[in-house]
Amino acid sequence: MDATPSHVWDNEFWEVFHPGYREPPVTNADLIHTLTPNARIIVALRDPIKRIQSAYQFFCAFHVYKCDYPVTKEKFHKLVVEAINMFDECLLKNTVRGCTYSTKYHQLQTHLYASLYNVYLRDWLKVFPREQVSVIKFEERIKDEANHIQMLCDFLEIPRFPDEELEELLESHNVRNQLKDTKRIEYILPETMSILTEFFKPHLKDLVELLGDEKWGWGYL
């Protein structure tokens, strides 16, 4: 299992290899399926709004992208508005899929585009049968990590861990978020939550339809 989280959505160089295309003709899903058609794919999805807030805090704290310090809920709101406006501008000329993948309209501080799970998963499920793709809800996994690991063992068709051994393993690999409180925004503005909820609603409806479970609406629908 590859633990790199960006493989599901990170196709940043497709425009270099396919100039002039409005959408990527080939994605990571196609490449991996060509090389290993029997691969088992594990995807963990988090509440898209919380993921965006987390991305903003992380990328600013560790200087991955240029940020206006310190991070604040007001600055986050401004970036969210900018990201949504960029996406809406793209939609005047392109499809939802094309805009999701188009690096020209990617606002990096929030990674808004990376939370459009429905677009990416549809591409993966076009090439991999559903039984080869396990989609995990992040919030459920962190509440019951041991059970989720055992279920993943079943999915991968490998032996389950003995309970005591798994307990010790989880104890020894207990990793916590090391981001300092000064690098966090304590909450997001109600108006930020409102515009993000409206933005994500159609995408979450599509995700619910794709995966067949209302839980993938995260309570926003």
N, C-alpha and C positions, 0 to 999 in steps of 0.2 A: 504494500500500500504506500503510495506517495503521499507524504504529509504536507506537501506544498499547497496552500489553500487557494492560490490564484489560478490554477489550471482550468477551473471551470469557466472562468470569464476572461482571463488575460490572453487576448489575441492581439496585442498592441501593434505587432509588425505586419499584420495582414495587408495593409495598404501599400507597404513597400513592395511586396511580392505580387500584388494584384492592382496596379495603378489603374485608375479610371472606373473601378467597380464601386457601386453604391452600397453593396453589402458583401461580406466575406463569402467567397465561394467554398472556402475550406476553413474549418475551425479545429481547435485542439481535439475535439471529439472525433473528427474524421481521421486525424493523424494517428491518434491512439488506437482507434478501431482498426485502421489499416495494419498497424504493427502488431497489435495484440487483440484480436477480435473477441477473445474470451475473457478479457479483463473484467474485473469487478470494480465498479465505480462507487465511491462513497462520497456523498455530498452533505455537508452540514450547513444548514441555513439558520440565520439569526433574524430576529425582528429587524426589518430593513431600516426603520428609523433609528433604532438603537445602534445598528451597525454603522450608520452614517455618522452619528455623534461620536462613536468610538474611533472611527477612522480619522475624523477631524482632530481629536485629542492626540491620538497616536502619532499621526504624521507630523503634527506641529511640535509635539514634545521631543521627538527624535530627529527633527530637522530634515525629514525626508523631502518635504516641499517647503517653499518659502511661505512663511506665515506672519501675520501681524500679531506680535505678542503684546500682552498675554492673551490667552484664549478667553473669550467671553461668550455668553449666550447671544449678545447683540451681534458680535462679529460672525458667529455661527449662522445666525439668521440671514445676514447679508449674503454669505456664501451660498446658503441654500437657495435663496431667491435667484442669485446669479446662475447657479447650476440648472435650476428648473427653466429659467428663461432661455438658456443656451439650448437645452433639449427641445423646448417648444419652437425655438427658431429653426432648429434642424428639421422638425416635423413638417415645416412648411414646404420642404423640398425632398424629403426622404421618408422611408418607412420607419416604424418603431424599431424594427430589427437593425436597419441601417444606422439609425441614430444611436442605438445602444452600443454598437461596435465602432462608430466613427470617432477616431481620436481627436478630430478637429473640435468636437463639441464635448470633450471630456474635461470636467472641472475637477482637478486632482485633489484639492484639499478635502473634499467630502466624499469623493468616489461614488457619487450618486448613481452613476451608470452600473456600478458593480452590484447594486441592490435590485436590479431588474431581473430577478431570478427566473421568471417565467420565460424570458427570451433565451437565456443560456440553456436552461433545462430542456426546452423544446429541441434545441440543436443536438443535445446529447441523446435524447430519447428518439431522435430520428435514426440514429445509427446503432445504438445499443438497445437491446430488448429490456423491457421494464424490470425483469427479474435479475438483470445484471447491474441495476442501479439502486443503491440504497440511499434514500434521502432522510437525513436525521434532523430533527428540530433541536437546535442548540440549547434552548431553554429546558427541554426535557432531558437532554443528555447530562447537563451539569447537575440536575436534581437527582439523577440515578445513574451515575457513571458506570458502576460495576455491571448493572444489568444491560446497559447499552453495549459495553465491551463484549459481554457474552453473546448478545444478539448479533454483533458484528462477526464474531467467530463463526456463528451458524451461517451467516451470509457468505462468508469467505470459505465455508466448508472446511474449517480447521477445528481441532479439538478445543473445547472450552477450557478456561483456566480453572484449576481447583480453587475453591472459594477463598481458602486461607492465603494461597499464593497471590491471588488477585488483590486481596485486601492489602497485603504487604507491598505489592507493586504500586498500588495507588497511593499508599502512604509515602513511599520513597520518591514518587514523581508528583508530589503535590505542588504544582506551580501556581503562584498567585500573580495577579496583575501588579506590576511594580511601579505603575505610573503614580507620581506624587500628586497629592490633592491640589497643589497649586497649578498643575497642568490639566486639571479637569474643569468642566463646566458642570455646576451642581444640578442644573436642570435646563431644559430648553423652553423658550418662550411659547406661550399658548398659540400665538400666531404662526410660529414655526411649525409646531405640531399640526396645526390646522392645514397649512398648505402642503406639508409632506403627506398627510393622510389623504388629501384629495388627489395628490399626484400619484400615489401608489395604489389607490383603490382599483383602477382597471387592471393593473398588473397583478395584484393579489387575487382578484376575481379569476383571472386567467390561470394563475397558479393553482388555485383551489380546484378549478375544472381539470387541469392537467394531472394533478396528483390525487384527486378524488376525495379530499378531506377538508372540512371547514377550518381545521386548525391552522392551515397555511394562510389564513387571513389575519392571524395575530390579533383578532378582536377589532380590526379597523373597518370591517365590512358591515 
